[in-house]
Amino acid sequence: MRLEVLIDKNAPVVYPLSGPKIILGSSEKCDVVINALGISRKHVCVLVEGDQYSVVDLGSTNGSFINENRLIPGKKTELTTFFPLRLGSNVLVTLISEEDYEVKMNLQAPSSKGRSDDSSKTRVISLKELNKVKTEKLINIRDEKRAESQGKGQKKVVKKKKINIVPFFAISLLVGALVFNLTQVKEEEESQEYAKVGQIIKSSDDHSSIKPAVSVTELIPKEEIPSRDYFSKIQYEMKCTSDVEKLFCTYLPGVNPPNQGVTQVGLSLYAMVDGTSFIEASRELFSKNTKEDQSFQVTDELIADTAVYLYLMSALKKELDLTGLSDIKLFVGLYEKVEGEDRLFRAFALRPKVINDLRPNLVERNLAFLKSSGESALSVTKNYYHTF
């Protein structure tokens, strides 16, 4: 294992874990010298005990944080590859495996310890700056720098060839015109589809409380949605300890510790819940239909998305205090009991700040529309969340 250190927006530097105790700080006497504002002369100590790794804050001025929880000075805390360590406000320390270092990342190794600040005092960072969540931002910077390093390591020297720009320019014009036409057709088809959905919803006399769909800007961008594999990586990190974790552990149905729970990573919440009853209800809903009654095909995707709809109907029965949750992203995995094991069936991504607006759209009558219209009955509510 090695330590990857990112300072602000600089390229990450990787250090070997060369002994049972590695001290990080701004002093030249430290094993890993970190020249950054807000770093104490002896900031933290990383302990290596066999296959176990832990970290101890050495009474630093600006603190050390894991999963936005400040470490208690002198107390040993587990360090894993899943949750990086933030020092002060702009230093990120990540535990990485030898395989990640040698094969995947092409990250630079330290050339020298360099000079440190001779001052015996550490710049004190304001509480307002420290309390502002920064770990997720640093993680994004780290991943960008890793991608850049990986790209540079994969570059190959190729012999340049002269390109005749005239035919290339002509082909570009043709391709551009074709893409524009296809886009226009697609937009027209989508507008017709949503118009049809609106007619279906308005045809019921029970939908006077339905609110218009939120703007797409309230949806979590698809590029920010984690892979399904990420749930299996953090399944042993599930907990309900911080205030926001406790809130959603209580609010969401199907949270059955120790197998299920909620954990916070920066501004993101990850929840593993037992969705067995909702999945079975979804299958039963469509099993009662005969082929003659259906004008659409019942797919596994439709059953999975309907299970999410049923889960949300149950989860959002009561209002949620959204104070302080404006920037939070929620990712929920619905698990099913299969042969005694919990298996991820479907997941969804939702911003909690739209919950109170989404609730009036989760109506019982929509289940009848699902049986007669299939996926189109979910189009309005799925303006609020993504399934994956």
C-alpha positions in Angstrom: 0.0 0.0 0.0 1.1 3.6 -0.6 -0.1 7.1 0.3 -1.2 9.5 -2.5 -1.1 13.1 -1.5 -2.9 15.9 -3.4 -2.3 19.5 -2.5 -5.0 21.8 -3.8 -5.0 21.5 -7.7 -1.4 20.2 -8.0 -0.6 16.7 -9.5 -0.9 14.0 -6.8 2.4 12.6 -5.4 2.7 9.0 -4.1 4.8 8.0 -1.1 5.7 4.4 0.0 4.6 3.2 3.4 8.2 2.4 4.4 7.7 1.7 8.1 5.2 0.9 10.8 4.7 4.7 11.6 4.7 7.5 9.0 4.4 11.1 10.1 2.9 13.7 7.8 3.4 17.4 8.3 5.2 20.6 7.2 8.4 19.9 9.2 11.4 18.6 7.3 11.8 16.0 10.0 8.5 14.3 8.9 8.5 11.2 6.7 6.1 12.9 4.3 6.7 16.7 4.1 3.6 18.6 3.0 4.2 22.3 2.2 0.7 23.7 2.3 -1.1 26.4 4.2 -2.9 25.1 7.3 -0.7 22.0 7.7 0.9 21.6 11.2 4.6 20.8 11.6 3.5 17.3 12.8 -0.1 16.9 11.5 -1.0 13.2 11.5 0.6 9.8 11.9 -0.3 6.8 9.8 0.1 3.4 11.5 0.7 0.1 9.7 -0.1 -3.0 11.7 0.0 -6.0 9.3 -2.9 -5.5 6.9 -4.5 -2.9 9.1 -4.0 0.8 8.5 -5.0 3.6 10.9 -4.4 7.3 11.4 -3.9 9.5 14.5 -4.2 13.3 14.5 -1.2 14.7 16.4 -3.1 17.7 17.8 -3.1 19.6 14.5 -4.3 23.2 14.4 -6.7 22.9 11.5 -7.7 19.2 12.0 -7.9 16.0 10.0 -11.2 14.7 8.5 -12.5 11.3 7.3 -15.9 11.4 5.7 -16.3 15.0 7.0 -15.9 13.8 10.6 -13.1 15.5 12.4 -10.7 13.1 14.0 -10.2 13.3 17.8 -6.5 14.1 18.5 -4.6 11.2 19.9 -7.4 8.7 19.0 -6.6 5.9 16.4 -9.1 5.8 13.5 -9.2 3.2 10.7 -7.9 4.4 7.3 -9.3 2.6 4.2 -9.0 2.9 0.4 -12.7 3.9 0.3 -12.6 7.1 2.3 -9.6 9.5 1.9 -8.2 11.7 4.6 -8.5 15.5 4.4 -5.9 17.6 6.2 -7.0 21.2 6.9 -8.9 22.6 3.9 -6.9 21.6 0.8 -4.9 18.5 1.3 -6.2 15.0 0.4 -4.4 11.8 1.4 -5.6 8.6 -0.2 -4.5 5.0 0.7 -3.9 3.2 -2.6 -2.8 -0.4 -3.4 0.4 -1.3 -5.2 -1.6 -2.4 -8.2 -3.4 0.9 -8.5 0.0 2.7 -8.3 2.0 0.6 -10.7 -0.6 -0.4 -13.3 -3.4 2.1 -13.4 -2.3 5.6 -12.4 1.3 6.5 -13.6 1.4 8.9 -10.7 4.7 10.6 -9.9 6.9 9.6 -7.0 8.4 12.3 -4.7 11.8 13.4 -6.0 12.8 15.0 -2.7 11.3 16.3 0.5 11.9 19.9 -0.5 12.0 22.8 1.8 9.4 23.5 4.4 8.2 26.6 6.1 10.7 27.5 8.8 8.0 29.1 10.9 7.1 27.2 14.0 3.5 28.5 13.7 0.7 27.1 11.6 -1.7 29.4 9.7 -5.1 29.1 11.4 -7.9 28.5 9.0 -11.2 30.1 9.9 -14.0 27.9 11.2 -16.3 29.0 8.3 -13.7 27.8 5.8 -13.1 24.5 7.7 -16.7 23.7 8.1 -17.4 24.1 4.4 -17.4 20.6 2.8 -14.3 20.3 0.7 -13.4 16.6 0.6 -15.7 15.8 -2.4 -14.2 18.7 -4.4 -10.7 17.5 -3.7 -11.7 13.9 -4.7 -13.0 15.3 -8.0 -9.7 17.1 -8.6 -7.7 14.0 -7.6 -9.7 11.8 -10.1 -9.1 14.4 -12.9 -5.4 14.5 -12.2 -5.3 10.6 -12.2 -7.0 10.6 -15.5 -4.5 13.1 -16.9 -1.6 11.0 -15.6 -3.0 7.8 -17.0 -3.5 9.4 -20.4 0.0 10.7 -20.5 1.3 7.2 -19.5 -0.6 5.7 -22.4 0.6 8.1 -25.2 2.4 6.5 -28.0 4.8 8.2 -30.5 3.3 8.1 -33.9 4.7 9.4 -37.2 2.8 12.4 -38.4 1.1 12.2 -41.7 0.0 15.1 -44.0 -3.8 15.4 -44.1 -5.7 16.8 -47.1 -8.0 19.2 -45.3 -10.5 19.7 -48.2 -12.2 16.3 -48.2 -12.1 16.3 -44.4 -13.9 19.7 -44.3 -16.5 18.5 -46.8 -17.2 15.3 -44.8 -17.5 17.3 -41.5 -20.2 19.6 -43.1 -22.2 16.5 -44.2 -21.9 14.8 -40.8 -22.9 18.1 -39.1 -26.0 18.5 -41.2 -27.0 14.9 -40.6 -26.7 15.2 -36.8 -28.7 18.4 -36.8 -31.6 16.8 -38.7 -31.6 13.7 -36.5 -31.6 16.0 -33.4 -34.6 17.9 -34.7 -36.5 14.7 -35.3 -35.6 13.4 -31.9 -36.7 16.6 -30.1 -40.0 16.5 -32.0 -40.6 12.9 -31.0 -39.8 13.6 -27.4 -42.2 16.6 -27.3 -45.0 14.5 -28.7 -44.3 11.8 -26.1 -44.4 14.2 -23.2 -47.6 15.7 -24.5 -49.2 12.3 -24.5 -48.1 11.7 -21.0 -49.7 15.0 -19.9 -53.0 13.9 -21.4 -52.9 10.6 -19.6 -52.3 12.3 -16.2 -54.9 15.0 -16.7 -57.5 12.5 -17.7 -57.9 11.4 -14.1 -60.1 13.4 -11.7 -57.9 12.5 -8.8 -54.8 14.4 -9.9 -55.6 18.0 -8.9 -52.7 18.0 -6.5 -50.1 17.1 -9.0 -47.4 19.7 -9.4 -45.5 20.4 -12.6 -42.2 18.5 -13.0 -39.1 20.1 -11.8 -36.6 21.5 -14.2 -34.0 19.0 -15.5 -31.4 21.1 -13.7 -32.7 19.5 -10.5 -31.8 16.0 -11.7 -28.5 14.6 -10.7 -26.4 14.5 -13.9 -25.9 11.0 -15.2 -22.1 11.5 -15.2 -22.3 12.0 -11.4 -24.2 8.7 -10.8 -21.9 6.0 -9.3 -21.6 2.6 -10.9 -23.7 -0.2 -9.4 -20.4 -1.9 -8.3 -19.8 1.0 -6.0 -22.5 -0.2 -3.6 -20.6 -3.5 -3.1 -17.4 -1.6 -2.4 -19.0 0.4 0.4 -21.4 -2.3 1.8 -19.3 -2.7 4.9 -19.0 1.0 5.5 -22.8 1.5 6.0 -23.5 3.3 9.2 -26.0 5.7 10.8 -23.8 7.9 13.0 -23.8 11.5 11.7 -26.9 13.7 11.9 -27.8 13.4 8.2 -27.2 9.7 8.2 -29.5 9.2 11.2 -32.1 11.3 9.5 -32.3 9.1 6.4 -31.8 5.9 8.4 -35.1 6.8 10.1 -36.8 8.3 7.1 -36.1 5.5 4.5 -38.0 2.2 4.8 -36.0 -1.1 4.6 -33.0 0.1 6.6 -32.2 -3.0 8.7 -28.8 -2.8 10.3 -26.2 -4.3 10.1 -26.8 -5.3 6.5 -28.5 -2.1 5.5 -27.8 1.5 6.4 -26.8 5.0 5.2 -23.3 6.5 4.8 -22.2 9.9 3.8 -19.3 10.6 1.5 -18.8 14.4 1.1 -22.1 15.8 -0.2 -23.4 12.3 -1.3 -25.5 9.9 0.7 -25.4 6.2 -0.1 -28.2 3.9 1.2 -28.6 0.2 1.1 -32.2 -0.9 1.8 -34.3 -4.1 1.8 -36.6 -3.7 -1.2 -37.8 -7.3 -1.4 -41.5 -6.5 -0.6 -41.6 -3.7 -3.2 -39.9 -5.9 -5.9 -42.4 -8.7 -5.3 -45.3 -6.2 -5.4 -44.1 -4.9 -8.8 -43.9 -8.4 -10.2 -47.4 -9.2 -8.9 -48.8 -6.0 -10.4 -47.9 -7.0 -14.0 -48.5 -10.8 -13.5 -52.2 -10.1 -13.2 -52.3 -8.7 -16.7 -53.2 -10.9 -19.7 -51.4 -10.4 -23.0 -54.6 -9.2 -24.5 -54.8 -6.4 -22.0 -51.3 -5.2 -22.7 -50.3 -2.8 -25.5 -46.7 -2.9 -24.4 -44.1 -5.4 -23.4 -43.4 -6.1 -19.7 -39.6 -6.0 -19.4 -37.3 -6.5 -16.4 -36.5 -2.8 -16.7 -40.1 -1.8 -16.3 -40.6 -4.1 -13.3 -37.4 -2.7 -11.7 -38.5 0.9 -12.3 -42.0 0.1 -10.9 -40.4 -1.3 -7.8 -38.6 2.0 -7.3 -41.9 3.9 -7.8 -43.6 1.7 -5.2 -40.6 2.2 -2.8 -40.8 6.0 -3.2 -44.6 5.9 -2.6 -43.9 4.3 0.8 -40.8 6.3 1.6 -42.1 9.7 0.9 -45.4 9.5 2.8 -44.3 12.2 5.3 -42.7 15.5 4.7 -39.0 15.9 5.2 -37.2 18.8 6.8 -35.0 20.0 3.9 -33.1 22.6 5.9 -29.4 22.2 5.1 -30.0 19.5 2.4 -29.9 21.7 -0.6 -26.6 20.4 -1.9 -27.0 16.7 -0.8 -27.3 13.9 -3.4 -29.0 10.7 -2.4 -28.2 7.3 -4.0 -30.4 4.4 -2.9 -29.9 0.7 -3.7 -32.9 -1.6 -3.5 -31.7 -5.1 -2.4 -33.6 -8.4 -2.8 -33.2 -11.5 -0.7 -32.1 -14.3 -3.1 -31.1 -17.7 -1.6 -30.3 -15.9 1.7 -28.1 -13.3 0.1 -28.8 -9.6 -0.5 -28.5 -8.7 -4.2 -28.8 -5.3 -5.7 -31.9 -5.2 -7.8 -32.3 -1.5 -8.8 -30.9 1.8 -7.6 -32.1 5.4 -8.0 -30.5 8.9 -7.7 -32.5 11.7 -6.2 -31.8 15.2 -4.8 -33.6 15.3 -1.4 -34.6 18.9 -2.0 -37.2 17.8 -4.6 -38.8 15.2 -2.2 -41.6 17.4 -1.0 -42.5 18.4 -4.7 -42.3 14.8 -5.9 -44.6 13.4 -3.2 -48.0 14.6 -4.7 -47.1 12.8 -8.0 -46.7 9.4 -6.3 -50.4 8.5 -6.4 -52.1 5.1 -6.2 -54.0 5.8 -9.5 -50.7 5.8 -11.4 -50.5 2.0 -10.7 -53.5 1.5 -13.0 -51.8 3.7 -15.6 -48.7 1.5 -15.3 -50.7 -1.6 -16.1 -52.3 -0.1 -19.1 -49.6 2.3 -20.4 -46.3 0.8 -19.1 -43.2 3.1 -18.9 -45.0 6.2 -20.1 -46.9 6.4 -16.8 -43.5 6.9 -15.1 -42.4 9.7 -17.3 -43.6 12.6 -15.1 -42.2 11.3 -11.9 -38.9 10.3 -13.5 -38.3 14.0 -14.2 -37.3 14.0 -10.5 -34.9 11.1 -10.3 -32.8 8.6 -12.3 -32.9 4.9 -12.0 -29.8 2.7 -12.7 
